[in-house]
Amino acid sequence: MKNKPPSHFVYIVQCADTSLYTGYARDVQKRLLEHNGDAKIAGAKYTHGRRPVVLQYYEEFSTRSDALKREYEIKQLSRKEKEHLISP
């Protein structure tokens, strides 16, 4: 039986002040706990004063490189473009 390749994620959360934060994680749920201060490891400095954060969007990749490239692409988008990306 083949092992599933490791997953890498790019995600967007909305902060309490309505700003959007884009990040990379191996485990999105664990990272959300970190952002919201519910874990031993602190989340990003940006989200620390903007809690709680709510997951709005994520994409999964099989390689770290692909995920980080996509994270960069999303970070270059305007807020309006990000809102369009996360809208249902």
MILOMI-936459 format. One record per residue (C-alpha): residue in one letter; x, y, z; residue number from 1. Coordinates in pm, 1 decimal, decimal comma, padded with zeros to 6 digits, always signed. Example, Ala and Ser with C-alpha at 12.3 -4.5 7.8 and 13.67 -1.06 7.14 Angstrom:
residues 2
+------+----------+----------+----------+-----+
! type !        u !        v !        w ! seq !
+------+----------+----------+----------+-----+
!    A ! +01230,0 ! -00450,0 ! +00780,0 !   1 !
!    S ! +01367,0 ! -00106,0 ! +00714,0 !   2 !
+------+----------+----------+----------+-----+
***
This chain:
residues 88
+------+----------+----------+----------+-----+
! type !        u !        v !        w ! seq !
+------+----------+----------+----------+-----+
!    M ! +00000,0 ! +00000,0 ! +00000,0 !   1 !
!    K ! +00131,2 ! +00344,9 ! -00094,7 !   2 !
!    N ! +00171,0 ! +00617,1 ! +00162,8 !   3 !
!    K ! -00020,4 ! +00936,2 ! +00097,5 !   4 !
!    P ! +00220,4 ! +01219,2 ! +00012,5 !   5 !
!    P ! +00242,5 ! +01489,7 ! +00277,2 !   6 !
!    S ! -00007,4 ! +01769,5 ! +00242,4 !   7 !
!    H ! +00080,0 ! +02136,4 ! +00229,7 !   8 !
!    F ! -00182,3 ! +02407,6 ! +00255,6 !   9 !
!    V ! -00227,4 ! +02772,5 ! +00172,8 !  10 !
!    Y ! -00509,4 ! +02936,6 ! +00363,3 !  11 !
!    I ! -00686,4 ! +03267,9 ! +00410,3 !  12 !
!    V ! -00833,5 ! +03371,8 ! +00743,8 !  13 !
!    Q ! -01045,4 ! +03672,4 ! +00821,9 !  14 !
!    C ! -00941,7 ! +03857,5 ! +01134,6 !  15 !
!    A ! -01175,6 ! +04023,6 ! +01383,9 !  16 !
!    D ! -01098,3 ! +04361,7 ! +01223,4 !  17 !
!    T ! -01213,2 ! +04212,3 ! +00886,5 !  18 !
!    S ! -00861,0 ! +04212,3 ! +00741,3 !  19 !
!    L ! -00750,1 ! +03902,5 ! +00549,6 !  20 !
!    Y ! -00434,4 ! +03707,2 ! +00629,9 !  21 !
!    T ! -00280,9 ! +03448,7 ! +00395,1 !  22 !
!    G ! -00045,9 ! +03180,4 ! +00522,4 !  23 !
!    Y ! +00109,1 ! +02837,4 ! +00471,6 !  24 !
!    A ! +00066,2 ! +02535,0 ! +00698,4 !  25 !
!    R ! +00104,9 ! +02158,7 ! +00707,6 !  26 !
!    D ! -00199,6 ! +02131,1 ! +00937,2 !  27 !
!    V ! -00459,1 ! +02406,2 ! +00888,7 !  28 !
!    Q ! -00664,9 ! +02326,4 ! +01199,1 !  29 !
!    K ! -00357,0 ! +02330,9 ! +01422,3 !  30 !
!    R ! -00246,9 ! +02658,5 ! +01265,6 !  31 !
!    L ! -00588,7 ! +02813,1 ! +01336,2 !  32 !
!    L ! -00551,1 ! +02718,2 ! +01701,8 !  33 !
!    E ! -00211,0 ! +02887,2 ! +01702,3 !  34 !
!    H ! -00350,1 ! +03203,2 ! +01541,3 !  35 !
!    N ! -00628,4 ! +03218,5 ! +01797,6 !  36 !
!    G ! -00394,3 ! +03165,8 ! +02092,8 !  37 !
!    D ! -00529,5 ! +02821,3 ! +02178,0 !  38 !
!    A ! -00197,7 ! +02641,0 ! +02133,7 !  39 !
!    K ! +00148,2 ! +02644,4 ! +02290,7 !  40 !
!    I ! +00297,2 ! +02803,7 ! +01979,3 !  41 !
!    A ! +00194,0 ! +03157,9 ! +01893,9 !  42 !
!    G ! +00038,4 ! +03239,0 ! +01557,7 !  43 !
!    A ! +00161,9 ! +03508,9 ! +01325,9 !  44 !
!    K ! +00245,3 ! +03846,9 ! +01475,0 !  45 !
!    Y ! -00007,5 ! +04005,4 ! +01238,8 !  46 !
!    T ! -00301,3 ! +03802,8 ! +01372,1 !  47 !
!    H ! -00202,4 ! +03826,3 ! +01738,4 !  48 !
!    G ! -00386,9 ! +04153,4 ! +01796,4 !  49 !
!    R ! -00666,0 ! +04074,0 ! +01551,7 !  50 !
!    R ! -00821,4 ! +03767,8 ! +01715,2 !  51 !
!    P ! -01029,5 ! +03571,8 ! +01665,7 !  52 !
!    V ! -00952,2 ! +03462,7 ! +01313,3 !  53 !
!    V ! -01188,9 ! +03251,5 ! +01104,7 !  54 !
!    L ! -01083,7 ! +03023,7 ! +00821,1 !  55 !
!    Q ! -01231,2 ! +03147,9 ! +00493,1 !  56 !
!    Y ! -01041,8 ! +02949,0 ! +00229,8 !  57 !
!    Y ! -00769,3 ! +02691,4 ! +00173,8 !  58 !
!    E ! -00597,8 ! +02500,5 ! -00105,7 !  59 !
!    E ! -00403,7 ! +02175,1 ! -00071,6 !  60 !
!    F ! -00076,2 ! +02092,8 ! -00250,1 !  61 !
!    S ! +00145,2 ! +01785,7 ! -00261,3 !  62 !
!    T ! +00470,8 ! +01983,2 ! -00237,3 !  63 !
!    R ! +00586,6 ! +02263,3 ! -00012,4 !  64 !
!    S ! +00730,1 ! +02446,1 ! -00311,1 !  65 !
!    D ! +00395,7 ! +02455,0 ! -00494,3 !  66 !
!    A ! +00216,5 ! +02572,9 ! -00180,2 !  67 !
!    L ! +00465,4 ! +02852,8 ! -00115,3 !  68 !
!    K ! +00444,4 ! +02968,4 ! -00477,5 !  69 !
!    R ! +00066,0 ! +02985,5 ! -00449,1 !  70 !
!    E ! +00089,3 ! +03166,3 ! -00113,9 !  71 !
!    Y ! +00303,3 ! +03431,9 ! -00282,3 !  72 !
!    E ! +00053,7 ! +03462,0 ! -00570,1 !  73 !
!    I ! -00237,9 ! +03509,5 ! -00331,7 !  74 !
!    K ! -00048,7 ! +03766,2 ! -00126,1 !  75 !
!    Q ! -00003,0 ! +03971,0 ! -00443,3 !  76 !
!    L ! -00378,7 ! +03988,5 ! -00502,7 !  77 !
!    S ! -00582,9 ! +04293,1 ! -00409,9 !  78 !
!    R ! -00836,9 ! +04263,0 ! -00130,2 !  79 !
!    K ! -01115,5 ! +04258,8 ! -00389,2 !  80 !
!    E ! -00947,5 ! +03971,3 ! -00574,7 !  81 !
!    K ! -00904,1 ! +03778,5 ! -00247,9 !  82 !
!    E ! -01270,1 ! +03835,2 ! -00162,4 !  83 !
!    H ! -01365,1 ! +03698,3 ! -00503,8 !  84 !
!    L ! -01140,1 ! +03394,7 ! -00444,3 !  85 !
!    I ! -01299,8 ! +03312,6 ! -00107,3 !  86 !
!    S ! -01659,6 ! +03379,8 ! -00209,5 !  87 !
!    P ! -01875,9 ! +03066,3 ! -00253,5 !  88 !
+------+----------+----------+----------+-----+
***
